Amino acid sequence: MRVAIGSDHAGYALKEALKPTLVELGHEVIDLGTDSGEVSVDYPIFCVKVGRAVADGDADRGIVIGGSGNGEQMSANKVPGVRAALCNDLYTARYARLHNDANVLSLGARVAAEGLAQEIVGVFFATEFEGGRHVRRLEELTEIERGEL
């Protein structure tokens, strides 16, 4: 699977730590920045890049990382077709995929330590979408994006 990953300065160290984890899980990593944790940068720029890579099919899934993960999730979700989920625990990571077919994982580097974040990534990428009754709900999300609901 091709995974686009991006972060702001606060998420840079965790982004760098997760890249080898993704490779070990058999994924191709597409790093969309930032390239340093030393300079303050605006997270929306990097999160939208990840969202667009997923929505355009250049990546199968994405990961956005910041201090809390909140703004990163909001930014990625502005891209039509993106279903970004803030997952700073294993339960949320599992159900974001199982019920919501989330295609972008948002993490807070100041919330989830490296070891936990690695576990969250493992769960997120190992969990398949359940389908069934949840398909209708995803269709409703698409209707909201189109202004139809």
PyRosetta script that sets phi, psi and omega in degrees:
from pyrosetta import init, pose_from_sequence

init()
pose = pose_from_sequence("MRVAIGSDHAGYALKEALKPTLVELGHEVIDLGTDSGEVSVDYPIFCVKVGRAVADGDADRGIVIGGSGNGEQMSANKVPGVRAALCNDLYTARYARLHNDANVLSLGARVAAEGLAQEIVGVFFATEFEGGRHVRRLEELTEIERGEL")
pose.set_psi(1, 139.7)
pose.set_omega(1, 176.2)
pose.set_phi(2, -89.3)
pose.set_psi(2, 124.8)
pose.set_omega(2, -176.0)
pose.set_phi(3, -120.3)
pose.set_psi(3, 116.2)
pose.set_omega(3, 173.4)
pose.set_phi(4, -84.1)
pose.set_psi(4, 135.9)
pose.set_omega(4, -179.1)
pose.set_phi(5, -134.8)
pose.set_psi(5, 138.8)
pose.set_omega(5, 178.9)
pose.set_phi(6, -151.3)
pose.set_psi(6, 154.9)
pose.set_omega(6, -179.4)
pose.set_phi(7, -152.4)
pose.set_psi(7, 166.5)
pose.set_omega(7, 167.6)
pose.set_phi(8, -93.5)
pose.set_psi(8, -170.2)
pose.set_omega(8, -179.1)
pose.set_phi(9, -61.7)
pose.set_psi(9, -36.5)
pose.set_omega(9, -178.7)
pose.set_phi(10, -68.8)
pose.set_psi(10, -28.2)
pose.set_omega(10, -179.0)
pose.set_phi(11, -98.3)
pose.set_psi(11, -1.9)
pose.set_omega(11, -174.3)
pose.set_phi(12, -56.4)
pose.set_psi(12, -50.4)
pose.set_omega(12, -177.0)
pose.set_phi(13, -61.5)
pose.set_psi(13, -40.7)
pose.set_omega(13, 178.9)
pose.set_phi(14, -68.4)
pose.set_psi(14, -38.3)
pose.set_omega(14, 176.8)
pose.set_phi(15, -57.9)
pose.set_psi(15, -47.6)
pose.set_omega(15, -179.5)
pose.set_phi(16, -63.3)
pose.set_psi(16, -36.2)
pose.set_omega(16, 179.7)
pose.set_phi(17, -71.0)
pose.set_psi(17, -30.5)
pose.set_omega(17, -177.6)
pose.set_phi(18, -82.6)
pose.set_psi(18, -22.2)
pose.set_omega(18, -178.5)
pose.set_phi(19, -58.0)
pose.set_psi(19, -47.1)
pose.set_omega(19, 177.0)
pose.set_phi(20, -64.6)
pose.set_psi(20, -33.5)
pose.set_omega(20, 176.9)
pose.set_phi(21, -61.1)
pose.set_psi(21, -45.4)
pose.set_omega(21, 179.4)
pose.set_phi(22, -62.7)
pose.set_psi(22, -41.4)
pose.set_omega(22, 178.4)
pose.set_phi(23, -64.0)
pose.set_psi(23, -42.4)
pose.set_omega(23, 178.0)
pose.set_phi(24, -61.3)
pose.set_psi(24, -30.9)
pose.set_omega(24, 178.4)
pose.set_phi(25, -81.0)
pose.set_psi(25, -1.6)
pose.set_omega(25, 175.8)
pose.set_phi(26, 93.7)
pose.set_psi(26, 16.7)
pose.set_omega(26, -177.8)
pose.set_phi(27, -100.1)
pose.set_psi(27, 152.2)
pose.set_omega(27, 171.7)
pose.set_phi(28, -90.2)
pose.set_psi(28, 130.3)
pose.set_omega(28, -176.9)
pose.set_phi(29, -102.0)
pose.set_psi(29, 129.9)
pose.set_omega(29, 175.1)
pose.set_phi(30, -114.4)
pose.set_psi(30, 103.2)
pose.set_omega(30, -176.3)
pose.set_phi(31, -87.1)
pose.set_psi(31, 116.9)
pose.set_omega(31, -177.7)
pose.set_phi(32, -105.4)
pose.set_psi(32, 18.0)
pose.set_omega(32, 174.9)
pose.set_phi(33, 98.8)
pose.set_psi(33, 175.8)
pose.set_omega(33, -3.3)
pose.set_phi(34, -73.3)
pose.set_psi(34, 169.9)
pose.set_omega(34, -174.4)
pose.set_phi(35, -106.0)
pose.set_psi(35, 10.7)
pose.set_omega(35, -178.7)
pose.set_phi(36, -164.2)
pose.set_psi(36, 150.9)
pose.set_omega(36, 172.9)
pose.set_phi(37, -99.8)
pose.set_psi(37, 3.6)
pose.set_omega(37, -174.4)
pose.set_phi(38, -83.5)
pose.set_psi(38, -28.1)
pose.set_omega(38, -175.3)
pose.set_phi(39, -115.4)
pose.set_psi(39, 130.1)
pose.set_omega(39, 178.2)
pose.set_phi(40, -64.6)
pose.set_psi(40, 129.0)
pose.set_omega(40, 178.3)
pose.set_phi(41, -130.4)
pose.set_psi(41, 162.6)
pose.set_omega(41, -179.8)
pose.set_phi(42, -89.2)
pose.set_psi(42, 120.0)
pose.set_omega(42, -175.8)
pose.set_phi(43, -61.0)
pose.set_psi(43, -32.6)
pose.set_omega(43, -176.8)
pose.set_phi(44, -57.1)
pose.set_psi(44, -35.4)
pose.set_omega(44, -177.7)
pose.set_phi(45, -59.5)
pose.set_psi(45, -45.2)
pose.set_omega(45, -176.0)
pose.set_phi(46, -78.6)
pose.set_psi(46, -34.8)
pose.set_omega(46, -179.5)
pose.set_phi(47, -70.3)
pose.set_psi(47, -37.2)
pose.set_omega(47, 177.2)
pose.set_phi(48, -67.6)
pose.set_psi(48, -37.2)
pose.set_omega(48, 175.9)
pose.set_phi(49, -58.6)
pose.set_psi(49, -45.1)
pose.set_omega(49, 178.8)
pose.set_phi(50, -64.4)
pose.set_psi(50, -47.3)
pose.set_omega(50, 179.4)
pose.set_phi(51, -58.1)
pose.set_psi(51, -44.7)
pose.set_omega(51, 179.6)
pose.set_phi(52, -66.2)
pose.set_psi(52, -37.0)
pose.set_omega(52, 177.6)
pose.set_phi(53, -60.5)
pose.set_psi(53, -40.8)
pose.set_omega(53, 178.9)
pose.set_phi(54, -71.2)
pose.set_psi(54, -49.4)
pose.set_omega(54, -177.8)
pose.set_phi(55, -62.5)
pose.set_psi(55, -34.6)
pose.set_omega(55, -179.1)
pose.set_phi(56, -83.4)
pose.set_psi(56, -6.7)
pose.set_omega(56, 179.3)
pose.set_phi(57, 85.4)
pose.set_psi(57, 7.3)
pose.set_omega(57, 176.2)
pose.set_phi(58, -75.3)
pose.set_psi(58, -20.1)
pose.set_omega(58, 175.0)
pose.set_phi(59, -135.8)
pose.set_psi(59, 150.3)
pose.set_omega(59, 178.7)
pose.set_phi(60, -82.2)
pose.set_psi(60, -36.4)
pose.set_omega(60, 176.9)
pose.set_phi(61, -145.8)
pose.set_psi(61, 170.8)
pose.set_omega(61, -179.6)
pose.set_phi(62, -140.0)
pose.set_psi(62, 163.0)
pose.set_omega(62, 174.0)
pose.set_phi(63, -135.5)
pose.set_psi(63, 130.6)
pose.set_omega(63, 174.1)
pose.set_phi(64, -121.6)
pose.set_psi(64, 139.8)
pose.set_omega(64, -173.3)
pose.set_phi(65, -137.0)
pose.set_psi(65, 134.0)
pose.set_omega(65, 174.5)
pose.set_phi(66, -145.1)
pose.set_psi(66, -161.4)
pose.set_omega(66, 179.4)
pose.set_phi(67, -63.5)
pose.set_psi(67, -56.4)
pose.set_omega(67, 179.7)
pose.set_phi(68, -103.3)
pose.set_psi(68, -25.4)
pose.set_omega(68, -174.9)
pose.set_phi(69, 91.3)
pose.set_psi(69, -12.2)
pose.set_omega(69, -177.4)
pose.set_phi(70, -67.0)
pose.set_psi(70, -55.8)
pose.set_omega(70, -179.8)
pose.set_phi(71, -63.1)
pose.set_psi(71, -33.6)
pose.set_omega(71, 179.7)
pose.set_phi(72, -65.3)
pose.set_psi(72, -44.0)
pose.set_omega(72, 177.1)
pose.set_phi(73, -62.6)
pose.set_psi(73, -45.5)
pose.set_omega(73, -179.3)
pose.set_phi(74, -60.4)
pose.set_psi(74, -43.5)
pose.set_omega(74, -179.6)
pose.set_phi(75, -63.3)
pose.set_psi(75, -49.0)
pose.set_omega(75, -179.6)
pose.set_phi(76, -61.9)
pose.set_psi(76, -36.7)
pose.set_omega(76, -178.5)
pose.set_phi(77, -71.5)
pose.set_psi(77, -8.3)
pose.set_omega(77, 174.8)
pose.set_phi(78, -74.9)
pose.set_psi(78, -14.9)
pose.set_omega(78, 179.6)
pose.set_phi(79, -86.9)
pose.set_psi(79, 119.8)
pose.set_omega(79, 178.7)
pose.set_phi(80, -56.0)
pose.set_psi(80, 134.8)
pose.set_omega(80, -179.8)
pose.set_phi(81, 95.4)
pose.set_psi(81, -10.1)
pose.set_omega(81, 178.5)
pose.set_phi(82, -91.7)
pose.set_psi(82, 136.1)
pose.set_omega(82, 173.1)
pose.set_phi(83, -124.6)
pose.set_psi(83, 83.9)
pose.set_omega(83, -178.0)
pose.set_phi(84, -88.4)
pose.set_psi(84, 136.0)
pose.set_omega(84, -179.4)
pose.set_phi(85, -124.8)
pose.set_psi(85, 130.4)
pose.set_omega(85, 174.9)
pose.set_phi(86, -81.1)
pose.set_psi(86, 115.5)
pose.set_omega(86, -175.6)
pose.set_phi(87, -129.7)
pose.set_psi(87, 99.2)
pose.set_omega(87, 176.4)
pose.set_phi(88, -107.1)
pose.set_psi(88, 17.9)
pose.set_omega(88, 174.7)
pose.set_phi(89, -151.3)
pose.set_psi(89, 164.7)
pose.set_omega(89, -174.8)
pose.set_phi(90, -70.0)
pose.set_psi(90, -38.2)
pose.set_omega(90, -179.3)
pose.set_phi(91, -60.4)
pose.set_psi(91, -49.0)
pose.set_omega(91, -178.7)
pose.set_phi(92, -63.4)
pose.set_psi(92, -39.0)
pose.set_omega(92, 178.8)
pose.set_phi(93, -62.1)
pose.set_psi(93, -43.8)
pose.set_omega(93, -179.7)
pose.set_phi(94, -63.5)
pose.set_psi(94, -49.1)
pose.set_omega(94, -175.0)
pose.set_phi(95, -77.2)
pose.set_psi(95, -22.8)
pose.set_omega(95, 173.7)
pose.set_phi(96, -61.1)
pose.set_psi(96, -37.4)
pose.set_omega(96, 178.0)
pose.set_phi(97, -83.0)
pose.set_psi(97, -49.1)
pose.set_omega(97, -173.2)
pose.set_phi(98, -60.4)
pose.set_psi(98, -46.2)
pose.set_omega(98, -175.6)
pose.set_phi(99, -103.3)
pose.set_psi(99, -29.6)
pose.set_omega(99, -173.2)
pose.set_phi(100, -109.2)
pose.set_psi(100, -4.7)
pose.set_omega(100, -177.6)
pose.set_phi(101, 48.4)
pose.set_psi(101, 43.1)
pose.set_omega(101, 179.2)
pose.set_phi(102, -57.2)
pose.set_psi(102, 135.9)
pose.set_omega(102, 179.5)
pose.set_phi(103, -111.5)
pose.set_psi(103, -3.4)
pose.set_omega(103, 174.2)
pose.set_phi(104, -134.9)
pose.set_psi(104, 129.6)
pose.set_omega(104, 177.2)
pose.set_phi(105, -98.2)
pose.set_psi(105, 129.0)
pose.set_omega(105, 174.8)
pose.set_phi(106, -109.9)
pose.set_psi(106, 134.1)
pose.set_omega(106, -178.8)
pose.set_phi(107, -128.9)
pose.set_psi(107, 146.5)
pose.set_omega(107, 174.0)
pose.set_phi(108, -102.9)
pose.set_psi(108, 112.9)
pose.set_omega(108, -178.3)
pose.set_phi(109, -66.8)
pose.set_psi(109, -23.0)
pose.set_omega(109, 178.1)
pose.set_phi(110, -92.7)
pose.set_psi(110, 2.1)
pose.set_omega(110, -178.9)
pose.set_phi(111, -113.5)
pose.set_psi(111, -48.9)
pose.set_omega(111, -177.8)
pose.set_phi(112, -106.2)
pose.set_psi(112, 116.3)
pose.set_omega(112, 177.6)
pose.set_phi(113, -65.2)
pose.set_psi(113, 163.7)
pose.set_omega(113, -174.1)
pose.set_phi(114, -52.8)
pose.set_psi(114, -47.2)
pose.set_omega(114, -179.0)
pose.set_phi(115, -61.7)
pose.set_psi(115, -44.8)
pose.set_omega(115, 177.9)
pose.set_phi(116, -65.3)
pose.set_psi(116, -42.1)
pose.set_omega(116, 179.4)
pose.set_phi(117, -60.3)
pose.set_psi(117, -39.3)
pose.set_omega(117, 177.2)
pose.set_phi(118, -62.9)
pose.set_psi(118, -41.1)
pose.set_omega(118, 177.2)
pose.set_phi(119, -64.8)
pose.set_psi(119, -41.8)
pose.set_omega(119, 178.8)
pose.set_phi(120, -60.2)
pose.set_psi(120, -45.7)
pose.set_omega(120, 178.1)
pose.set_phi(121, -59.6)
pose.set_psi(121, -44.0)
pose.set_omega(121, 178.9)
pose.set_phi(122, -58.8)
pose.set_psi(122, -45.9)
pose.set_omega(122, 179.5)
pose.set_phi(123, -66.5)
pose.set_psi(123, -45.5)
pose.set_omega(123, -177.8)
pose.set_phi(124, -58.8)
pose.set_psi(124, -44.2)
pose.set_omega(124, -176.2)
pose.set_phi(125, -82.7)
pose.set_psi(125, -17.1)
pose.set_omega(125, 178.6)
pose.set_phi(126, -89.7)
pose.set_psi(126, -17.6)
pose.set_omega(126, -174.5)
pose.set_phi(127, -89.5)
pose.set_psi(127, 129.1)
pose.set_omega(127, 178.1)
pose.set_phi(128, -93.2)
pose.set_psi(128, 152.7)
pose.set_omega(128, 175.6)
pose.set_phi(129, -67.3)
pose.set_psi(129, 133.0)
pose.set_omega(129, -177.0)
pose.set_phi(130, -74.7)
pose.set_psi(130, -28.4)
pose.set_omega(130, -178.7)
pose.set_phi(131, 73.8)
pose.set_psi(131, -141.5)
pose.set_omega(131, 178.4)
pose.set_phi(132, 59.3)
pose.set_psi(132, -131.5)
pose.set_omega(132, -176.3)
pose.set_phi(133, -61.5)
pose.set_psi(133, -20.0)
pose.set_omega(133, -177.4)
pose.set_phi(134, -75.2)
pose.set_psi(134, -22.3)
pose.set_omega(134, 179.0)
pose.set_phi(135, -61.2)
pose.set_psi(135, -44.3)
pose.set_omega(135, 179.6)
pose.set_phi(136, -58.1)
pose.set_psi(136, -40.2)
pose.set_omega(136, -178.9)
pose.set_phi(137, -68.3)
pose.set_psi(137, -37.5)
pose.set_omega(137, 176.4)
pose.set_phi(138, -67.5)
pose.set_psi(138, -36.5)
pose.set_omega(138, 175.9)
pose.set_phi(139, -62.9)
pose.set_psi(139, -36.5)
pose.set_omega(139, 177.3)
pose.set_phi(140, -66.1)
pose.set_psi(140, -37.1)
pose.set_omega(140, 175.7)
pose.set_phi(141, -61.7)
pose.set_psi(141, -40.8)
pose.set_omega(141, 177.8)
pose.set_phi(142, -64.2)
pose.set_psi(142, -39.2)
pose.set_omega(142, 177.0)
pose.set_phi(143, -62.4)
pose.set_psi(143, -38.6)
pose.set_omega(143, 177.5)
pose.set_phi(144, -62.8)
pose.set_psi(144, -44.4)
pose.set_omega(144, 179.5)
pose.set_phi(145, -59.3)
pose.set_psi(145, -35.3)
pose.set_omega(145, -179.1)
pose.set_phi(146, -84.2)
pose.set_psi(146, -3.9)
pose.set_omega(146, -177.9)
pose.set_phi(147, 76.5)
pose.set_psi(147, 20.8)
pose.set_omega(147, -176.9)
pose.set_phi(148, -95.0)
pose.set_psi(148, -9.0)
pose.set_omega(148, -177.9)
pose.set_phi(149, -130.3)
pose.dump_pdb("model.pdb")
